[in-house]
Amino acid sequence: MAKGTLYFSILRNPVTLAESSFTYYKGTSSAFKKVESLEQFLSDPWRYYSARERGNQYARNLMWFDFGFDPNANDTADYVELVLKEIGATFHLILLSEYFDESMILLKDALCWEFDDVVSFKLNFRSNVTVRRLSEDATRRVKAWNALDWKLYLHFNRTFWQKVEDYGLQRMRSDVLILREKRGRLMDLCLQGSKPVDASQIEDKNIKPFQYGRAQIMGYNLNPNLDNSTREKCLRMVMPELQYKDLLDAKLFPLTPTVKSLQTPQKHF
């Protein structure tokens, strides 16, 4: 990347991440395939888990793995400190998905962007029907089993709120309100019914999100009364990531013969 490139990433609470991963990857992770519930897996994870088996990166310390480190490394203080320092030195900004709006304000500030650059609609999220709240015991077991992820999250949770403090708490509250007001106005303009809908109710199949695992992914219907220019803007706001990737591929490689196949949503695993 060019000199001066800003690197950022985002973390999620390992407890809700574990619940989500089990829902999405129940049929992908060999460890999850062997159990009926996340609680059963957490009761004796080493009985079901093997680092060598297919898809098991989803079953333990997934964020640690995504940053390129060994999710099964020994949880020693020196090792954890070394990895946290390396990540901190590589990334200028680590955001938190639980505080997405605050994260977008920090990103906006870091990149010298405008509010309109960070207004977004929530995508790739599950219906509440498939979201489960874990018990205190299961939560404790998740933190122990994903100890590397938990320490990663705690560390960058602290740095995140330090950045918020440096930005200014009152300023942050004010800017988050502005961002949410802009999102609300855009949702009223773009969406039929101004809210997300179940995938089965999405009329345009080209913007239907890919359904995977046990998850029921929500999506949107566009307002049918939009002019062409506004519809294009709104379409980009609701377009699922797989279709958006294909759109970018087509723009980046317009003369590549294989691009035609990319313009139709593909299944990705």
Secondary structure, DSSP 8 states (H G I E B T S, - for coil): --TT---EEEE--HHHHHHHHHHHSTTT-HHHHT-SSHHHHHHSHHHH--TTSTTGGGTS-HHHHHTTS-TTS---HHHHHHHHHHHHHH-SEEEEGGGHHHHHHHHHHHHT--HHHH-----S-B-GGG-----HHHHHHHHHHTHHHHHHHHHHHHHHHHHHHHH-HHHHHHHHHHHHHHHHHHHHHHBGGGS-B-GGG-S-GGG-----TT--B-B--B-TT--HHHHHHHHHHH--HHHHHHHHHHHH-TT-TTHHHHTS-----
